[in-house]
Amino acid sequence: MQLHAYEVSKKAAGYILELKERIGTDSAGIAMCLGLQAEGKVELKAILDPD
């Protein structure tokens, strides 16, 4: 996942949109941010047989 933050500023020629910051993470980072305790890797058997 990538997040981009932009800034709009007024210059002599008009308004300009500039990239302010760019950050990113993977599925493990997203799970950590959400506080998930689940394993991201699920076996096909667990999906087909929920018991």
N, CA, C and O atoms as a Tripos MOL2 file, in Angstrom:
@<TRIPOS>MOLECULE
protein
  204   203    51     0     0
PROTEIN
NO_CHARGES

@<TRIPOS>ATOM
      1 N           0.8470   -1.1620    0.0000 N.3       1 MET1
      2 CA          0.0000    0.0000    0.0000 C.3       1 MET1
      3 C           0.8940    1.2270    0.0000 C.2       1 MET1
      4 O           1.8710    1.3020    0.7450 O.2       1 MET1
      5 N           0.5570    2.1590   -0.8200 N.am      2 GLN2
      6 CA          1.2870    3.4190   -0.8980 C.3       2 GLN2
      7 C           0.3470    4.5670   -0.5680 C.2       2 GLN2
      8 O          -0.7850    4.6040   -1.0500 O.2       2 GLN2
      9 N           0.8050    5.4980    0.2460 N.am      3 LEU3
     10 CA          0.0520    6.7070    0.5670 C.3       3 LEU3
     11 C           0.8660    7.9120    0.1300 C.2       3 LEU3
     12 O           2.0560    8.0110    0.4290 O.2       3 LEU3
     13 N           0.2260    8.8180   -0.5710 N.am      4 HIS4
     14 CA          0.8950   10.0300   -1.0270 C.3       4 HIS4
     15 C           0.1680   11.2330   -0.4480 C.2       4 HIS4
     16 O          -1.0610   11.2980   -0.4940 O.2       4 HIS4
     17 N           0.9110   12.1740    0.0910 N.am      5 ALA5
     18 CA          0.3510   13.4180    0.6190 C.3       5 ALA5
     19 C           0.8230   14.5610   -0.2680 C.2       5 ALA5
     20 O           2.0100   14.6720   -0.5760 O.2       5 ALA5
     21 N          -0.1130   15.4050   -0.6740 N.am      6 TYR6
     22 CA          0.2040   16.5230   -1.5520 C.3       6 TYR6
     23 C          -0.0810   17.8440   -0.8500 C.2       6 TYR6
     24 O          -0.8670   17.9140    0.0950 O.2       6 TYR6
     25 N           0.5760   18.8780   -1.3360 N.am      7 GLU7
     26 CA          0.3990   20.2200   -0.7910 C.3       7 GLU7
     27 C           0.0460   21.1610   -1.9400 C.2       7 GLU7
     28 O           0.6850   21.1400   -2.9920 O.2       7 GLU7
     29 N          -0.9760   21.9860   -1.7270 N.am      8 VAL8
     30 CA         -1.3390   23.0200   -2.7030 C.3       8 VAL8
     31 C          -0.8130   24.3410   -2.1760 C.2       8 VAL8
     32 O          -1.1150   24.7370   -1.0500 O.2       8 VAL8
     33 N          -0.0290   25.0170   -2.9920 N.am      9 SER9
     34 CA          0.4940   26.3150   -2.5700 C.3       9 SER9
     35 C           0.2940   27.3320   -3.6880 C.2       9 SER9
     36 O           0.2120   26.9810   -4.8650 O.2       9 SER9
     37 N           0.2190   28.5860   -3.2960 N.am     10 LYS10
     38 CA          0.0200   29.6640   -4.2580 C.3      10 LYS10
     39 C           1.3730   30.2810   -4.6120 C.2      10 LYS10
     40 O           2.0970   30.7640   -3.7410 O.2      10 LYS10
     41 N           1.6910   30.2570   -5.8680 N.am     11 LYS11
     42 CA          2.9270   30.8560   -6.3770 C.3      11 LYS11
     43 C           2.5690   32.0640   -7.2370 C.2      11 LYS11
     44 O           1.3910   32.3420   -7.4640 O.2      11 LYS11
     45 N           3.5680   32.7680   -7.7080 N.am     12 ALA12
     46 CA          3.3330   33.9420   -8.5580 C.3      12 ALA12
     47 C           2.5660   33.5690   -9.8260 C.2      12 ALA12
     48 O           1.7360   34.3470  -10.2970 O.2      12 ALA12
     49 N           2.8340   32.3960  -10.3790 N.am     13 ALA13
     50 CA          2.1880   31.9580  -11.6140 C.3      13 ALA13
     51 C           0.8230   31.3170  -11.3680 C.2      13 ALA13
     52 O           0.1200   30.9990  -12.3270 O.2      13 ALA13
     53 N           0.4270   31.1180  -10.0980 N.am     14 GLY14
     54 CA         -0.8540   30.4940   -9.7720 C.3      14 GLY14
     55 C          -0.6660   29.4200   -8.7120 C.2      14 GLY14
     56 O           0.3310   29.4030   -7.9890 O.2      14 GLY14
     57 N          -1.6240   28.5410   -8.6340 N.am     15 TYR15
     58 CA         -1.5620   27.4580   -7.6510 C.3      15 TYR15
     59 C          -0.7690   26.2850   -8.2110 C.2      15 TYR15
     60 O          -0.8080   26.0040   -9.4090 O.2      15 TYR15
     61 N          -0.0520   25.6070   -7.3240 N.am     16 ILE16
     62 CA          0.7510   24.4540   -7.7410 C.3      16 ILE16
     63 C           0.5360   23.3090   -6.7440 C.2      16 ILE16
     64 O           0.4680   23.5230   -5.5340 O.2      16 ILE16
     65 N           0.4330   22.1160   -7.2700 N.am     17 LEU17
     66 CA          0.2630   20.9050   -6.4680 C.3      17 LEU17
     67 C           1.6070   20.1930   -6.4250 C.2      17 LEU17
     68 O           2.1650   19.8510   -7.4680 O.2      17 LEU17
     69 N           2.1270   19.9700   -5.2220 N.am     18 GLU18
     70 CA          3.4320   19.3240   -5.0570 C.3      18 GLU18
     71 C           3.3270   18.1290   -4.1290 C.2      18 GLU18
     72 O           2.5830   18.1530   -3.1490 O.2      18 GLU18
     73 N           4.0830   17.0770   -4.4470 N.am     19 LEU19
     74 CA          4.1620   15.9150   -3.5730 C.3      19 LEU19
     75 C           4.8830   16.3210   -2.2950 C.2      19 LEU19
     76 O           6.0160   16.7990   -2.3370 O.2      19 LEU19
     77 N           4.2200   16.1290   -1.1570 N.am     20 LYS20
     78 CA          4.8010   16.5180    0.1290 C.3      20 LYS20
     79 C           5.5020   15.3330    0.7980 C.2      20 LYS20
     80 O           6.6120   15.4660    1.3120 O.2      20 LYS20
     81 N           4.8300   14.1580    0.7830 N.am     21 GLU21
     82 CA          5.4080   12.9840    1.4410 C.3      21 GLU21
     83 C           4.8460   11.7270    0.8040 C.2      21 GLU21
     84 O           3.6990   11.6990    0.3590 O.2      21 GLU21
     85 N           5.6710   10.6860    0.7660 N.am     22 ARG22
     86 CA          5.2620    9.3950    0.2210 C.3      22 ARG22
     87 C           5.7050    8.3150    1.2060 C.2      22 ARG22
     88 O           6.8830    8.2190    1.5500 O.2      22 ARG22
     89 N           4.7410    7.5010    1.6560 N.am     23 ILE23
     90 CA          5.0560    6.4030    2.5580 C.3      23 ILE23
     91 C           4.3690    5.1380    2.0610 C.2      23 ILE23
     92 O           3.3900    5.2080    1.3190 O.2      23 ILE23
     93 N           4.8780    3.9950    2.4670 N.am     24 GLY24
     94 CA          4.2850    2.7410    2.0390 C.3      24 GLY24
     95 C           4.5620    1.6280    3.0330 C.2      24 GLY24
     96 O           5.4340    1.7390    3.8950 O.2      24 GLY24
     97 N           3.8000    0.5550    2.8930 N.am     25 THR25
     98 CA          3.9650   -0.6060    3.7460 C.3      25 THR25
     99 C           3.4760   -1.8420    3.0090 C.2      25 THR25
    100 O           2.9120   -1.7460    1.9190 O.2      25 THR25
    101 N           3.6950   -2.9910    3.6090 N.am     26 ASP26
    102 CA          3.2200   -4.2560    3.0460 C.3      26 ASP26
    103 C           2.0750   -4.7860    3.9010 C.2      26 ASP26
    104 O           1.6250   -4.1010    4.8200 O.2      26 ASP26
    105 N           1.5990   -5.9910    3.6150 N.am     27 SER27
    106 CA          0.4620   -6.5450    4.3510 C.3      27 SER27
    107 C           0.7770   -6.7260    5.8390 C.2      27 SER27
    108 O          -0.1110   -6.5660    6.6760 O.2      27 SER27
    109 N           2.0040   -7.0510    6.1750 N.am     28 ALA28
    110 CA          2.3810   -7.1890    7.5880 C.3      28 ALA28
    111 C           2.2920   -5.8410    8.3080 C.2      28 ALA28
    112 O           1.8540   -5.7800    9.4570 O.2      28 ALA28
    113 N           2.6970   -4.7810    7.6510 N.am     29 GLY29
    114 CA          2.6130   -3.4460    8.2300 C.3      29 GLY29
    115 C           1.1770   -2.9920    8.4240 C.2      29 GLY29
    116 O           0.8550   -2.3470    9.4220 O.2      29 GLY29
    117 N           0.3050   -3.3270    7.4660 N.am     30 ILE30
    118 CA         -1.1090   -2.9880    7.5900 C.3      30 ILE30
    119 C          -1.7270   -3.7530    8.7560 C.2      30 ILE30
    120 O          -2.4770   -3.1830    9.5470 O.2      30 ILE30
    121 N          -1.4140   -5.0420    8.8620 N.am     31 ALA31
    122 CA         -1.9350   -5.8540    9.9630 C.3      31 ALA31
    123 C          -1.4760   -5.2840   11.3080 C.2      31 ALA31
    124 O          -2.2570   -5.2480   12.2600 O.2      31 ALA31
    125 N          -0.2350   -4.8430   11.3950 N.am     32 MET32
    126 CA          0.2870   -4.2730   12.6390 C.3      32 MET32
    127 C          -0.4700   -2.9840   12.9850 C.2      32 MET32
    128 O          -0.8270   -2.7610   14.1420 O.2      32 MET32
    129 N          -0.7080   -2.1480   11.9870 N.am     33 CYS33
    130 CA         -1.4390   -0.8960   12.2270 C.3      33 CYS33
    131 C          -2.8670   -1.1550   12.6850 C.2      33 CYS33
    132 O          -3.4010   -0.4140   13.5110 O.2      33 CYS33
    133 N          -3.4820   -2.2010   12.1530 N.am     34 LEU34
    134 CA         -4.8640   -2.5320   12.5130 C.3      34 LEU34
    135 C          -4.9480   -3.3590   13.7930 C.2      34 LEU34
    136 O          -6.0390   -3.5800   14.3190 O.2      34 LEU34
    137 N          -3.8040   -3.8150   14.2950 N.am     35 GLY35
    138 CA         -3.7890   -4.6070   15.5130 C.3      35 GLY35
    139 C          -4.2880   -6.0190   15.3080 C.2      35 GLY35
    140 O          -4.8210   -6.6260   16.2370 O.2      35 GLY35
    141 N          -4.1290   -6.5520   14.1190 N.am     36 LEU36
    142 CA         -4.6210   -7.8960   13.8240 C.3      36 LEU36
    143 C          -3.6780   -8.9460   14.3790 C.2      36 LEU36
    144 O          -2.4570   -8.7900   14.3320 O.2      36 LEU36
    145 N          -4.2510  -10.0070   14.9010 N.am     37 GLN37
    146 CA         -3.4790  -11.1120   15.4360 C.3      37 GLN37
    147 C          -3.5270  -12.3260   14.5140 C.2      37 GLN37
    148 O          -2.9300  -13.3570   14.8260 O.2      37 GLN37
    149 N          -4.2120  -12.2250   13.4060 N.am     38 ALA38
    150 CA         -4.4170  -13.3630   12.5040 C.3      38 ALA38
    151 C          -3.2130  -13.5610   11.5940 C.2      38 ALA38
    152 O          -2.4550  -12.6290   11.3220 O.2      38 ALA38
    153 N          -3.0580  -14.7700   11.1410 N.am     39 GLU39
    154 CA         -2.0210  -15.1260   10.1820 C.3      39 GLU39
    155 C          -2.5010  -14.7400    8.7880 C.2      39 GLU39
    156 O          -3.6370  -15.0440    8.4220 O.2      39 GLU39
    157 N          -1.6700  -14.0860    8.0180 N.am     40 GLY40
    158 CA         -2.0410  -13.6640    6.6750 C.3      40 GLY40
    159 C          -2.0530  -14.7920    5.6640 C.2      40 GLY40
    160 O          -2.7250  -14.6930    4.6370 O.2      40 GLY40
    161 N          -1.3310  -15.8500    5.9330 N.am     41 LYS41
    162 CA         -1.2360  -16.9680    5.0120 C.3      41 LYS41
    163 C          -2.2500  -18.0310    5.4370 C.2      41 LYS41
    164 O          -2.1160  -18.6350    6.5010 O.2      41 LYS41
    165 N          -3.2480  -18.2510    4.6100 N.am     42 VAL42
    166 CA         -4.3230  -19.1890    4.9380 C.3      42 VAL42
    167 C          -4.2370  -20.3760    3.9820 C.2      42 VAL42
    168 O          -4.1170  -20.2050    2.7690 O.2      42 VAL42
    169 N          -4.3000  -21.5640    4.5380 N.am     43 GLU43
    170 CA         -4.2590  -22.7810    3.7250 C.3      43 GLU43
    171 C          -5.6120  -22.9890    3.0430 C.2      43 GLU43
    172 O          -6.6520  -22.6270    3.5920 O.2      43 GLU43
    173 N          -5.5900  -23.5710    1.8480 N.am     44 LEU44
    174 CA         -6.8130  -23.8340    1.0940 C.3      44 LEU44
    175 C          -7.7740  -24.7110    1.8980 C.2      44 LEU44
    176 O          -8.9860  -24.5100    1.8380 O.2      44 LEU44
    177 N          -7.2500  -25.6740    2.6450 N.am     45 LYS45
    178 CA         -8.0830  -26.5660    3.4470 C.3      45 LYS45
    179 C          -8.8970  -25.7750    4.4730 C.2      45 LYS45
    180 O         -10.0610  -26.0990    4.7100 O.2      45 LYS45
    181 N          -8.3190  -24.7650    5.0750 N.am     46 ALA46
    182 CA         -9.0300  -23.9460    6.0630 C.3      46 ALA46
    183 C         -10.1590  -23.1520    5.4330 C.2      46 ALA46
    184 O         -11.1700  -22.8860    6.0840 O.2      46 ALA46
    185 N          -9.9980  -22.7730    4.1820 N.am     47 ILE47
    186 CA        -11.0480  -22.0300    3.4700 C.3      47 ILE47
    187 C         -12.1920  -22.9610    3.0930 C.2      47 ILE47
    188 O         -13.3610  -22.6050    3.2410 O.2      47 ILE47
    189 N         -11.8570  -24.1550    2.6060 N.am     48 LEU48
    190 CA        -12.8730  -25.1060    2.1410 C.3      48 LEU48
    191 C         -13.5690  -25.8100    3.2890 C.2      48 LEU48
    192 O         -14.7300  -26.1930    3.1460 O.2      48 LEU48
    193 N         -12.9100  -25.9950    4.4190 N.am     49 ASP49
    194 CA        -13.4600  -26.7240    5.5640 C.3      49 ASP49
    195 C         -13.3860  -25.8200    6.7970 C.2      49 ASP49
    196 O         -12.4090  -25.8870    7.5430 O.2      49 ASP49
    197 N         -14.4020  -24.9720    7.0290 N.am     50 PRO50
    198 CA        -14.3230  -23.9960    8.1240 C.3      50 PRO50
    199 C         -14.4040  -24.6010    9.5240 C.2      50 PRO50
    200 O         -14.2080  -23.8710   10.4960 O.2      50 PRO50
    201 N         -14.6820  -25.8930    9.6770 N.am     51 ASP51
    202 CA        -14.7840  -26.5090   11.0200 C.3      51 ASP51
    203 C         -13.4560  -26.8110   11.6060 C.2      51 ASP51
    204 O         -13.3760  -27.3270   12.7200 O.2      51 ASP51
@<TRIPOS>BOND
     1     1     2 1
     2     2     3 1
     3     3     4 2
     4     3     5 am
     5     5     6 1
     6     6     7 1
     7     7     8 2
     8     7     9 am
     9     9    10 1
    10    10    11 1
    11    11    12 2
    12    11    13 am
    13    13    14 1
    14    14    15 1
    15    15    16 2
    16    15    17 am
    17    17    18 1
    18    18    19 1
    19    19    20 2
    20    19    21 am
    21    21    22 1
    22    22    23 1
    23    23    24 2
    24    23    25 am
    25    25    26 1
    26    26    27 1
    27    27    28 2
    28    27    29 am
    29    29    30 1
    30    30    31 1
    31    31    32 2
    32    31    33 am
    33    33    34 1
    34    34    35 1
    35    35    36 2
    36    35    37 am
    37    37    38 1
    38    38    39 1
    39    39    40 2
    40    39    41 am
    41    41    42 1
    42    42    43 1
    43    43    44 2
    44    43    45 am
    45    45    46 1
    46    46    47 1
    47    47    48 2
    48    47    49 am
    49    49    50 1
    50    50    51 1
    51    51    52 2
    52    51    53 am
    53    53    54 1
    54    54    55 1
    55    55    56 2
    56    55    57 am
    57    57    58 1
    58    58    59 1
    59    59    60 2
    60    59    61 am
    61    61    62 1
    62    62    63 1
    63    63    64 2
    64    63    65 am
    65    65    66 1
    66    66    67 1
    67    67    68 2
    68    67    69 am
    69    69    70 1
    70    70    71 1
    71    71    72 2
    72    71    73 am
    73    73    74 1
    74    74    75 1
    75    75    76 2
    76    75    77 am
    77    77    78 1
    78    78    79 1
    79    79    80 2
    80    79    81 am
    81    81    82 1
    82    82    83 1
    83    83    84 2
    84    83    85 am
    85    85    86 1
    86    86    87 1
    87    87    88 2
    88    87    89 am
    89    89    90 1
    90    90    91 1
    91    91    92 2
    92    91    93 am
    93    93    94 1
    94    94    95 1
    95    95    96 2
    96    95    97 am
    97    97    98 1
    98    98    99 1
    99    99   100 2
   100    99   101 am
   101   101   102 1
   102   102   103 1
   103   103   104 2
   104   103   105 am
   105   105   106 1
   106   106   107 1
   107   107   108 2
   108   107   109 am
   109   109   110 1
   110   110   111 1
   111   111   112 2
   112   111   113 am
   113   113   114 1
   114   114   115 1
   115   115   116 2
   116   115   117 am
   117   117   118 1
   118   118   119 1
   119   119   120 2
   120   119   121 am
   121   121   122 1
   122   122   123 1
   123   123   124 2
   124   123   125 am
   125   125   126 1
   126   126   127 1
   127   127   128 2
   128   127   129 am
   129   129   130 1
   130   130   131 1
   131   131   132 2
   132   131   133 am
   133   133   134 1
   134   134   135 1
   135   135   136 2
   136   135   137 am
   137   137   138 1
   138   138   139 1
   139   139   140 2
   140   139   141 am
   141   141   142 1
   142   142   143 1
   143   143   144 2
   144   143   145 am
   145   145   146 1
   146   146   147 1
   147   147   148 2
   148   147   149 am
   149   149   150 1
   150   150   151 1
   151   151   152 2
   152   151   153 am
   153   153   154 1
   154   154   155 1
   155   155   156 2
   156   155   157 am
   157   157   158 1
   158   158   159 1
   159   159   160 2
   160   159   161 am
   161   161   162 1
   162   162   163 1
   163   163   164 2
   164   163   165 am
   165   165   166 1
   166   166   167 1
   167   167   168 2
   168   167   169 am
   169   169   170 1
   170   170   171 1
   171   171   172 2
   172   171   173 am
   173   173   174 1
   174   174   175 1
   175   175   176 2
   176   175   177 am
   177   177   178 1
   178   178   179 1
   179   179   180 2
   180   179   181 am
   181   181   182 1
   182   182   183 1
   183   183   184 2
   184   183   185 am
   185   185   186 1
   186   186   187 1
   187   187   188 2
   188   187   189 am
   189   189   190 1
   190   190   191 1
   191   191   192 2
   192   191   193 am
   193   193   194 1
   194   194   195 1
   195   195   196 2
   196   195   197 am
   197   197   198 1
   198   198   199 1
   199   199   200 2
   200   199   201 am
   201   201   202 1
   202   202   203 1
   203   203   204 2
@<TRIPOS>SUBSTRUCTURE
     1 MET1         2 RESIDUE 1 A MET
     2 GLN2         6 RESIDUE 1 A GLN
     3 LEU3        10 RESIDUE 1 A LEU
     4 HIS4        14 RESIDUE 1 A HIS
     5 ALA5        18 RESIDUE 1 A ALA
     6 TYR6        22 RESIDUE 1 A TYR
     7 GLU7        26 RESIDUE 1 A GLU
     8 VAL8        30 RESIDUE 1 A VAL
     9 SER9        34 RESIDUE 1 A SER
    10 LYS10       38 RESIDUE 1 A LYS
    11 LYS11       42 RESIDUE 1 A LYS
    12 ALA12       46 RESIDUE 1 A ALA
    13 ALA13       50 RESIDUE 1 A ALA
    14 GLY14       54 RESIDUE 1 A GLY
    15 TYR15       58 RESIDUE 1 A TYR
    16 ILE16       62 RESIDUE 1 A ILE
    17 LEU17       66 RESIDUE 1 A LEU
    18 GLU18       70 RESIDUE 1 A GLU
    19 LEU19       74 RESIDUE 1 A LEU
    20 LYS20       78 RESIDUE 1 A LYS
    21 GLU21       82 RESIDUE 1 A GLU
    22 ARG22       86 RESIDUE 1 A ARG
    23 ILE23       90 RESIDUE 1 A ILE
    24 GLY24       94 RESIDUE 1 A GLY
    25 THR25       98 RESIDUE 1 A THR
    26 ASP26      102 RESIDUE 1 A ASP
    27 SER27      106 RESIDUE 1 A SER
    28 ALA28      110 RESIDUE 1 A ALA
    29 GLY29      114 RESIDUE 1 A GLY
    30 ILE30      118 RESIDUE 1 A ILE
    31 ALA31      122 RESIDUE 1 A ALA
    32 MET32      126 RESIDUE 1 A MET
    33 CYS33      130 RESIDUE 1 A CYS
    34 LEU34      134 RESIDUE 1 A LEU
    35 GLY35      138 RESIDUE 1 A GLY
    36 LEU36      142 RESIDUE 1 A LEU
    37 GLN37      146 RESIDUE 1 A GLN
    38 ALA38      150 RESIDUE 1 A ALA
    39 GLU39      154 RESIDUE 1 A GLU
    40 GLY40      158 RESIDUE 1 A GLY
    41 LYS41      162 RESIDUE 1 A LYS
    42 VAL42      166 RESIDUE 1 A VAL
    43 GLU43      170 RESIDUE 1 A GLU
    44 LEU44      174 RESIDUE 1 A LEU
    45 LYS45      178 RESIDUE 1 A LYS
    46 ALA46      182 RESIDUE 1 A ALA
    47 ILE47      186 RESIDUE 1 A ILE
    48 LEU48      190 RESIDUE 1 A LEU
    49 ASP49      194 RESIDUE 1 A ASP
    50 PRO50      198 RESIDUE 1 A PRO
    51 ASP51      202 RESIDUE 1 A ASP
